[in-house]
Amino acid sequence: MKVISSESVAFVEVQADGASRCRIRELITDQDGAPTFAMRQFQIEPGGQTPFHRHPWEHEVFILEGSGYVRSESGPRPFQPQDAIFIAPDELHSFVNSGETPVRLLCLIPVAQQCCR
């Protein structure tokens, strides 16, 4: 079992092409013995975004703070705190902070994937 304060894990800048004003901290990974899922926390500053990308695995997202929208091929989908978001495999997506405060979100993916670092 692992119990940590998320604040004890350092944020690092997301280096992927198309990302701006976006940081990630990896809270639970295969390094902790997690065999199936990884839990990461993103912080996107106002005007920032994750890369517009797709991948062959699903992921689930929970919005902790802030507001913005998920960019997709079918148009923007607004989000706010306490929203849960499902991104299907191969769905083109990007999280955009269109608000005035940071967006903080939890993102869960299959542990073997290395997306958005």
VENRAUR-V713485 format. One record per pair of residues at least 12 apart in sequence whose ideal C-beta (glycine too) atoms are under 7 Angstrom apart, sorted by the first residue. I is the first residue (numbers start at 0). J is the second residue. D is the distance in whole Angstrom. If there is no record, write none. Layout:
# VENRAUR-V713485
i=I j=J d=D
i=I j=J d=D
This chain:
# VENRAUR-V713485
i=1 j=27 d=7
i=1 j=31 d=5
i=5 j=24 d=7
i=5 j=26 d=6
i=5 j=40 d=6
i=8 j=24 d=4
i=8 j=25 d=7
i=8 j=26 d=6
i=9 j=24 d=6
i=10 j=22 d=4
i=10 j=23 d=7
i=10 j=24 d=5
i=10 j=42 d=6
i=11 j=23 d=6
i=13 j=49 d=7
i=13 j=115 d=6
i=13 j=116 d=7
i=14 j=116 d=7
i=15 j=50 d=4
i=15 j=115 d=6
i=16 j=50 d=6
i=17 j=50 d=4
i=17 j=51 d=6
i=18 j=48 d=7
i=18 j=49 d=6
i=18 j=50 d=5
i=19 j=47 d=5
i=19 j=48 d=6
i=20 j=43 d=6
i=20 j=44 d=4
i=20 j=46 d=6
i=20 j=47 d=3
i=21 j=41 d=6
i=21 j=43 d=5
i=21 j=47 d=5
i=21 j=48 d=7
i=21 j=49 d=6
i=22 j=41 d=7
i=22 j=42 d=5
i=23 j=39 d=6
i=23 j=41 d=5
i=23 j=115 d=6
i=23 j=116 d=7
i=24 j=39 d=7
i=24 j=40 d=5
i=25 j=37 d=7
i=25 j=39 d=5
i=26 j=38 d=5
i=26 j=39 d=6
i=26 j=40 d=6
i=28 j=110 d=6
i=29 j=110 d=5
i=33 j=110 d=5
i=34 j=110 d=7
i=35 j=109 d=7
i=35 j=110 d=6
i=36 j=107 d=5
i=36 j=108 d=7
i=36 j=109 d=6
i=36 j=110 d=6
i=37 j=107 d=7
i=37 j=108 d=6
i=37 j=110 d=5
i=38 j=105 d=6
i=38 j=107 d=5
i=39 j=106 d=5
i=40 j=103 d=7
i=40 j=105 d=6
i=41 j=104 d=5
i=41 j=106 d=6
i=42 j=101 d=5
i=42 j=103 d=5
i=43 j=94 d=6
i=43 j=96 d=4
i=43 j=101 d=7
i=43 j=102 d=4
i=44 j=96 d=6
i=44 j=101 d=6
i=45 j=96 d=5
i=45 j=98 d=6
i=45 j=99 d=6
i=45 j=100 d=7
i=46 j=96 d=7
i=47 j=96 d=5
i=48 j=93 d=5
i=48 j=94 d=6
i=48 j=95 d=4
i=48 j=96 d=7
i=49 j=93 d=5
i=49 j=94 d=5
i=49 j=115 d=6
i=50 j=93 d=6
i=50 j=115 d=7
i=51 j=70 d=6
i=51 j=91 d=7
i=51 j=93 d=4
i=53 j=89 d=5
i=53 j=90 d=6
i=53 j=91 d=5
i=54 j=112 d=7
i=54 j=114 d=5
i=55 j=88 d=5
i=55 j=89 d=6
i=56 j=88 d=6
i=56 j=108 d=6
i=56 j=109 d=5
i=56 j=112 d=5
i=57 j=85 d=7
i=57 j=86 d=6
i=57 j=87 d=6
i=57 j=88 d=5
i=58 j=86 d=5
i=58 j=106 d=6
i=58 j=107 d=6
i=58 j=108 d=4
i=59 j=83 d=7
i=59 j=85 d=6
i=59 j=107 d=5
i=60 j=84 d=4
i=60 j=86 d=7
i=60 j=104 d=5
i=60 j=105 d=7
i=60 j=106 d=5
i=61 j=83 d=5
i=61 j=104 d=6
i=61 j=105 d=5
i=62 j=78 d=5
i=62 j=79 d=7
i=62 j=80 d=5
i=62 j=81 d=7
i=62 j=82 d=5
i=62 j=104 d=5
i=63 j=80 d=7
i=63 j=103 d=4
i=63 j=104 d=6
i=63 j=105 d=7
i=64 j=80 d=6
i=64 j=101 d=7
i=64 j=102 d=7
i=64 j=103 d=4
i=65 j=96 d=6
i=65 j=98 d=5
i=65 j=100 d=5
i=65 j=101 d=6
i=65 j=102 d=3
i=65 j=103 d=6
i=66 j=78 d=7
i=66 j=79 d=5
i=66 j=98 d=4
i=67 j=94 d=6
i=67 j=95 d=5
i=67 j=96 d=4
i=67 j=97 d=5
i=67 j=98 d=6
i=67 j=102 d=5
i=68 j=95 d=5
i=68 j=97 d=6
i=69 j=84 d=6
i=69 j=92 d=6
i=69 j=94 d=6
i=70 j=92 d=7
i=70 j=93 d=4
i=70 j=95 d=6
i=71 j=90 d=7
i=71 j=91 d=6
i=71 j=92 d=6
i=72 j=91 d=5
